[in-house]
Amino acid sequence: MTRIVRIVIVPSSEWTSIEVPAGGELVWAEPGGVVVGGGVPSGIATYWRTEDFTFGIERCLIRSGSRADPSSPGGGGSDFEYVESGLQGAIPFMNTDYLLWWKKSMYDAFPPNSGA
């Protein structure tokens, strides 16, 4: 049987490490976490698909990205030619709220945090 696991992350344009269910895949993200003064969630609730027979965790690198074209004046607008992850083989996840990049990693070495 398939299941969904919710993991709240702190938004960051730099690569950070989280633990996700082994074999899991990012399927959704929405505002989540602790609500701070006025009802604004402090984090991003990510949802990971996994099979119930899967045991253990995997290390995953994740960061938030921007959909604005970095070469346009002021970086405005949602129409972009391209954006880059900053890490070879990173998988994009995009919905109306977020652009997230993620990649499973067995190694402790972090990529350069370009934030670009």
SULVENSUL-V382825 format. One line per field, one symbol per residue. ss: DSSP state (~ for helix, > for strand, _ for the rest). psi: psi as a letter, one per 40 degrees, with the letter a starting at -180 (. if undefined). A space follows every 10 residues. Layout:
BEGIN
ss = ???
psi = ???
END
This chain:
BEGIN
ss = _>>>>>>>>_ _____>>>>> >___>>>>>> >>>>>>___> >>>>>>>>>> >_____>>>> >>>>______ __~~~_____ __________ >>>>____>> >>>>______ ______
psi = iiihhhhhih hieihihihi hheihheiii haahhigeeh ieahhihhhi ieehiaiihh hiiiiieihe eihefiiehi diiidehhei hihhaddihi hihiheiehi ihgde.
END
